Amino acid sequence: MFYQDYLKKIKTCPFCKAKKRMFIDNESAYLTYSKAPYHPHHLLVIPKRHVVSFFNLSAQEDKDIAALVKVGAQILKKLKYDSFSILVREGPDSDKSIKHLHYHLIPNIRIGDVDAHGVPRKILTASEIKSLSAKIISLASKIK
């Protein structure tokens, strides 16, 4: 079955009722496999509570998720992968197909030399770096 067809069939959040899929869990999150993997050893870390945004996680959920991301990474290392990506999609335009926060651990995925639109990436100019740095530093100073 194709992933698009699976998505049309689901009626409730598949991550909220996934007890049979849990490889490892802790108080507020679990490690599992991806049903529609980008790679055969594509792992997911998912909060047990239905939450869409990582901005809405509690401190304990953050801690538990981070612990399981590390466990997943160690598993990928034991499976002999030297390279993997950790990905989380955030926001309404993130193309997240399941509206429940989840972290992907994907071995051997090359993000590489093209941007999100398939255009070759360019090195920032000195003025772009200066402008970006000023904006990020300004915004970061306002976050508590």
Secondary structure, DSSP 8 states (H G I E B T S, - for coil): --HHHHHHH--S-TTTT-GGG-SEE-SSEEEEE-SS-SSTT-EEEEESS--S-GGG--HHHHHHHHHHHHHHHHHHHHTT-S-EEEEE--STTS--SSSS--EEEEET---TTB-TTS-B-----HHHHHHHHHHHHHHHHT--
